Amino acid sequence: MNFAFTDEQLALGATVRDVLRAHCPPAALRSERRPAWEQLAEIGFFGLLLPPDADGLGLRLVDALPALEETGRACLPGPAVETAVAAPYLLDDVAKLASGSVCVSVLLPGQTYAPDADLADLLVVALADGLHLVSRESVRLAPRPGADPCRRLFHVAFDDSVPLDRSYVPALRRATVATAAQLIGVGRQLLATAVAHAQVRTQFGAAIGSFQAVKHQLADVAIALDFAAPLVHRAALSVDEPVVPSVDRDVSAAKAAAGEAAALAARVALQVHGAIGYTDELDLRFWLARAWSLSAAYGGSAVHRARVRESVIGGGDLRRYP
């Protein structure tokens, strides 16, 4: 199977990268909740997976992977995955969804809190009796502590809602894979930052990047990311196909590998920088927090490894999700 991206997919990723570099610099993470949102909407980011009759581009998830990876590389705040990836499979006929004017957050099985729910115009909440659509006016939010200051978490309560007669599984699968793609971007940015710092930080009269122990750790991160990225690609291909028996195993393998690779990148980047990596003055802290928060989002590595193990030992696909 060919896991190479097409020129069109890479061009989409490059366009998103240019937009985020211009409108979501590290300084924006300190002062804005949704930087670059309008600019991403202008290039069609929020309509990538929507059908053409909903003003979308009708692309597959695999087509959007390079773009999603760039949102991780830029540490983009706001519920981008929930609005651009989950919402098209949860909502019908939502005006202005493709334009980015409507912001969506979700609380699906496997989650305890809704990310960035205070920014959302609509929330989709999964309860025992099915999915419910909740408007901003009907929801009651209580903030909860989290590692990531740019991905705030909220407990959700409400009185009025609209039942949604559909399965949450297609949206949850895609949101999980999209989050894994973001983790690849986060990990690559952490690696690049650590390499750059290792080239200029000196100890014992030499750059620490020249020390074999540091080289090995950075190489381990690069290998982990290179192994995880094809798993994310494979999972995106699986969820885009009508029937793939191994789809849930593929999704879990991708999320586990991407989460562990990003967590390793965070640990090594922090070791290379030393205690300064925790300080408020250094932008590195945003990517550290994003690696930790996204690793836990939509199921942590332990959960997804257990699902892969169950699938392999059981000799077939998983029988339940999540």
Disulfide bonds with the S-S distance in Angstrom:
none
